[in-house]
C-alpha cells in the first residue's frame, strides 16, 4: 500500500565536468585495398576492433592492400583496441559484374559487386530454378555459400532484394534484354573488377576527410606514404580535427639523408600536431617462418593507444618501459650519436636496447629553440586530450541560462578547474598542486554583460604541461676509503 502524504526523492544531476574523459587512443588509417565498406553501411569508414573486422569490410591481404592490412594487423598486435579505416580509391576503380540470361538467351539480370575493386572477381553467382521460381546463391571462390536470395517468381522481386552484403541485382541492359527469369547457372565468377589505376598521395590525403571530427581524437596515419604531400596533408588534418599525425619516412640508414628529406616540415605552423618515425618495422609473415615489414606509423599508433589507456597522455611510449611485442626488428637502426642527431632534428628512431625492441624518441618536428613546449610529442598529445575534454565540458553548458547571478559562469569555471585537477592527478600537468598546474577563468573580464548579451559563454585556461626526460645524466664520484661518503639529499 502506498504511504499517505507527500513523498520526495532527490537525485543529483551529472556535473558537466564529470564522466569518462575522451579517449585519445583511437587510430585512423587510410590506404588502398581491393574492396570497401558496402553502401548500406552509410559511411566511408569502418570501425574495427580486430583484424577480422577489417577483413570483413576490406578483404584479405593482397598486393594492393598489404600496407594497410599490415598496419591494422600490427596496431592490434601491439596493444591498440579500436581503429577507423577508410579505403583510398578514385573513379578509375570498377565493380565486377555478371549478366544472367533467360532461355533466349537474352540478358535479363545483372549482378554487380557492391564495391569496386578486384575483390569482386572472387564472388560467384549460381542460379537454380524450381516451380517456376529462381533462387540465387552468392558463393566464394571455395564454393562456400555466403548468401541465398529467393525463391522469386519475378525478376522485379529479385531487384527489390537489397539485403545482400556483397552484390546488387538490377535489370540487364543491352540488345534484346528482357524481364524474364534467368535460366539455371552453375557457380560463375563476376568479372571486370579493377582497382584504381594510379592512386596518388594526394588521393590518400583526400581520403582523410572520410573521418569526421565527430569520431574524436586519436592518431591518424597514411601507412607507408613518405612524401611531403602526405606529411602536409596529415598535419593539416590533425590540427583541424584535433588529432595527432604519425608521419612515415622512406627507409635510409643515413641520418643526413633523413634530415634532408624532412626538410622544412618542422617550420610549418602545424608541425607540432605530429611526429616523424623512421625505419619500417619487421613483423611475422603470413606464412610461418617468414617476415613482413610494416610502416612505423602503425607502431606509433599502437603505442599511443597504450599511453591513452593510462590516462596520462603526456607520457612518452618510448624506451624499454614500452617494449614492442609483435615487432621483432627494424629495417634500419642507428648508433647513439646518429639517434641524438636525428632527435635534435625532430626525427624519432627505433632501437633495440638491452635486447628490448622499442621506439627511442618522442619529439615533434618543431625546433626546441623556437618552441619550448611542443617540441616534445608528449605535450602535443596532452594538448589533444585537453582540447577534447574541454570541448566536452563546454558543450555541457550550451543553452544554459546566463542569469546575471553567475550561476552558469561559476559552474563552468568549477568544471574546467576540475578538468585541470583530473589531468594533474594523472600526471600529465606540471605542478606541486592542481592549482600550480593550471587555472581556468570564466568570470569577468572573460565574460561581460556585452558578451552575455551576444549569447556567448567564454572561458580561458592556462596550463603547464609535463615534459618527458630526453636525457638522463649520472655523475659518479670515486671517494677514497679513508673518506666518508656524503649522504644523498
Secondary structure, DSSP 4 states (H G I P E B T S, - for coil): -PPSS-------PPPTT-SPPPP---EEEEE--S----GGG-SSEEEESSHHHHHHHH-S--TTTHHHHHHHHHHHHTT---EEEEE---TT-B--EEEEE-SSS-EEEEEEESS-SGGGGG-EEEEEEETTEEEEEEE-TT--EEEEEEEESSHHHHHT----SSEEEEE--STT---SPPPPEEEEE-B--B--S---HHHHHHHGGGS-GGG---EEE-TT--SHHHHHHHHHHHHHHT-EEEEE----S-HHHHHHHHTTGGGSTTGGGEEEE-S-EEEE-SSTT-EEEE-HHHHHHHHHHHHHHHT-TT----SGGG--SS--EES----HHHHHHHHHTTEEEEEEETTEEEEE--B-SS-TTT-TTTTBHHHHHHHHHHHHHHHHHHHTTTT----SS-HHHHHHHHHHHHHHHHHHHHT-B-SSSHHHHEEEE-STTSS-HHHHHTT----EEEE-B---------------TTSPPPPP-
